[in-house]
Amino acid sequence: MNVEVRPLAEITQQAIEILYRELGVVETVRFLSQFTPGYGNYTEERESLFEGLTLDQALAAMKKTGGPGSA
């Protein structure tokens, strides 16, 4: 049994075309974005952003801006 091994880039292109045809642009982008690893170093950014901030202060800021738990 001979199986043609196609380049991954070719398979990826075909998959994106199928997704686009079946789901449309917006839903295709939403689907693909879940596999994007992002960038930067969240641990370093978090430490920098929240340095010296207590949990009570963070919760108060979230409530003030309408963040999670503000209801």
Secondary structure, 3 states (H helix, E strand, C coil): CCCCCCCHHHHHHHHHHHHHHHHCHHHHHHHHHCCCCCCCCHHHHHHHHCCCCCHHHHHHHHHHHCCCCCC
